[in-house]
Amino acid sequence: MKIIKILLLSSLLAVLSFSAWIYYPQYQINKIKQENAPTVENTNKLTYIDYYKTIPGSTINHLALGDSIIRGYNIPEEENFVSQFSSQLEVETGKQVISNNVGVIGITSDRLNQYVQDGLYDEAIKEADLITVNVGGNDILKLVKKSDIYSALKSFDSLQKDFSQNLAEITTKIGELNPSATIVLLELYNPMPADHQFYSLADKLLPKWNLMIYEAAKGTSSSIVVQTTNVINSDNLEYLSSDGVHPNFSGNTAISTQILQQFQQQHKADAVLANRQN
């Protein structure tokens, strides 16, 4: 009887530990989102749109680093979300937005970090007012291509740790080179249809990955994490291209609109406003 009780207790602890491992990251993400939500106390602070309206000069330099989501996949350059958002930002601020998209199709976080640490983008980073970064999807795809899905799952924590370190180093280097620039990071989204055999598992693992993005953002003086999962998900599969992974024109438009909404609602950090004034 004692052995049975021990086994039951062990099983209960295992279930609770697994539940915490699965659901705690989403709790943390929701907490961070709530911290960044507009409040009465923030009404006297500048939104990102207001900030860019008031910065000196008549131009805004928008640098975009990362993978095929940044570059745009099988669509004209003017249709990717970087170009679309730059155009929307021009309308909102009345300033010319100069877009510099150096996205590389297939790049991993390790390779992008190497480029950043080697100084490949130093001058562009220093000149930028706004820097959009998206990377990490190819880290996962590369692992899955090298092994079956079950082996890949076993390596998930290790892969996530490497990604987290790479992204933190990228954002830290950007902050050192240009502390007043806004860094825009994008959530990783789940492109699978709801009836896919791995959809539920991917949907549970996704918050663990995205939490690393939110934590990297918290480590910067000024950043926004675009809530991409609000617009690219199993309810909006029409936003995906024929490969079922990359956003099509409509998907890029949806991402651009999401960024604009957050720029209209979220507030620029006091530390960055001070950096601009000094």
N, C-alpha and C positions, 0 to 999 in steps of 0.2 A: 504493500500500500504506500509505503514511504517513497519507493522508487517511482511509482505512478505519479505521486504528487510532485516529485522533482522533475519528472519528464514534462508534466503539464506546465509547471512554472517556467521551465526552460523554453517550452514552445511559446508561452505567452510573452516572455521577454524577447524572443526572436521576432515575433510578429510586431511587437511594439517598436523594436529597433528598426525593423524594415520600414514600418510606417513612418517613423521619424526621418529615415534616410530619404524616403520618397517625398514626403509632404513638407518637411521643414524648409527646403529651398524656396518653395512657392510662398510660404509664409514670410520669409525674409524679403523676397522680391516685393510682395504686397506692402510690407512695412516701409521699404525704401520708396516705393511709388507714393505712399501716403505722405511721407516726409517732404516729397517734392510737389505735392498737390497745392494748387492755389489756396491761400487762406486769407482771412481778414488782415492778419498781421503783415502780409506781403503786398497789400494794395498800394503802398507808397513806393515799392521797389519797381525797377524796370523789368519788363518782360524782355525776352531775347529780341523780339521784333523792335521794341522801343529802343533797346540798347543799340541795335544796328542802325536805326534811324538817326541816332545822335552821335555816332562815332565820327571823328574828323574825316574830311575828305568826301569825295563823291563816288568812290568805288569800294566794293567789298570783295576780297580775295577768298575764294572757296576752293580749298584743296581736298581731293578725295583719294584715299589710299585703300588698297585692299584687293578683293578678288573679283570674280565675274558678276557678283551682285552689284558691286560698285561700277564696274566697266560697262555692264549691260551685255546681255547674252542674246545674240541673234536679233538684235534690234538696232536701229540707227542711233548714233551717239546722242542726238537731241531728244531721244525718247527715254533714255535711262533716268532714273529718279534724281541723280545728281544734277543733270541739266534741267529737269523739270522743276526741281526745288529752287535752283538758282534763279530761274525765270520768275517763279512765284515770289521769291525774296526781293527781286528787283521791284516788282509791283508794290509789295508791302512797304518797302523802305524808300522808294524813289531814288535809289542809287543803282549804279551799274554793278552787276555781280560778275566778276571774272572767274570762270570755272576752270580748274586745272585737274582733270581726271587722269590719274596715273595708275588706275586699277589694272591688275594683271590676272588674266584668266588662269585659274588653277593654282594660284599662290596659297601657301599654307601660312599659319601664324608664325611658324619658325622661320620661314624664308622672309616674310615681311619684317619680322623683328631684326633679322640679320641686315636687311637693307637699311632699316632705320638706324640701327646702331653703327653701321658703317658710314653713315652720313650721306647716303645717296639722295635723301630728300631734305637735307638741312636748310638750304636756301629757300626752298618752297615753303617749308614749315615756318621759317622766320617771317616770311612775307604774308602768311595767311591770317585772315581774321576768323576763319571758320574752317575746321578740319574734320571731315567725315571719314570714319574708319569702319570697314566691315571685313572680318576675317574669321576663320574657324570652321566654316562648313567643309572646306577641303581637307581639314585635319581628319574629320570623321569619315569622309568619303574615301580618303587614302587608306585608312585603316580597314574599312569594310572591304575594299577591293583586294587587299592583301590577305584577308582571312574571311571565314564565314561569319555570319551575324553573331553567333553565340560566342565565338572566340573574341570578336570585337567588343562584346559586352563585358567580357572579363577584363579587358584592357581599358575600359571606359574611365575609371578613376585616374589611372596613370596619364591617359590622354588629356583628360580635363585639367590635371595639375600642370602639365606642360603648356597647355593653351593659356591657362590663367597666368602663368609666369611670363609667357611671351607678350600677352596683352598688357600686363602691368608694366613691363619694360618699355613697350611701345609708347603707352600713354605718359609714362614718366619722362621719357626722352623728349616727347613733344612738349610737355609742360616746362621742361628745363630750357628748351630753345625758344618757346613762345608762351609765357604764362598767361597772357591775356586772351589767347585764342580759345574759342569754344570748340570742344571736342564732341562730335556727334557719333555715338556708337549705336549699332542696331542689334536688337534681339535676334537670335537664331530662331527660325520658324520651322514648324513641322509640315512638310508638303504632302504627307501621305493622306489618302482618303480615309474616312473613318472606318471603312470595312477592310482595310489592309491588315494583314495578320500581325504586323508589328506596330500598328498605329498607337495602341494603348500604352505599350512599353515606351515608345519614343516620346509620347506625350507626358509620361511620368519622369523620364530622364531629362527632358528639355529644361525644366526649371533649374536643375542642378548646373547645367551648362550656362544658362542665362544669368544665374546668380553671380557667376564669375565676371560677367560683363558689367553688372551693376556694381560689384565691389571694385572693379577697376575704375569705373566712373567716379565712385566716392573718393578714390585716391587722387583725383585731379582737382584743380581749383575751380574749374567750370566745365561741366559736361551735361549732355542730355543722352539718355538711352531711349532710342525710338522704339515704341511699343509695336514692333512689326507683327507680333503674334495677334494683334487686334484685327489686322487686315488680311494677312496671309495665313489661312487656316483651312480646316476641312469644310467649313461653310462657304468658302470663297475660292474653290478650286479653279474657277474661271479666270482667276488672276495669274494662273501658272501657264507657262509655255508648253509646247507639245512634249518636252522632255519630262514634265511633271515635277521639276525642281526649281527652275529659274522663273522669276516673275516676267510676264509678258508686258506689253505696253500698258494695259489697264492695271496690272499689278504694280508697275513702277509708278504710275499715277497715284495709286492708293497709298504707297509708301511716302511719296512726296507730300501728299495731303496730310498724312499723319504727322510728318515732321513739322509742317507749317502749323498745325493745330497746337503742337507742343511748344513751338516757338511763340505762339500767341498767348499761351497760358502760363508757362513756366518762367521763373525769374532768374536773371543773371546774378551770380554770386557776388557778395560784397567784396570779397578778396580780389575779384577780377576787375571790378569797377575801380578799386584803389590802384591796381596795377596800371590801368589805363591812364589814370590821372597823374601818376608819378613819372 
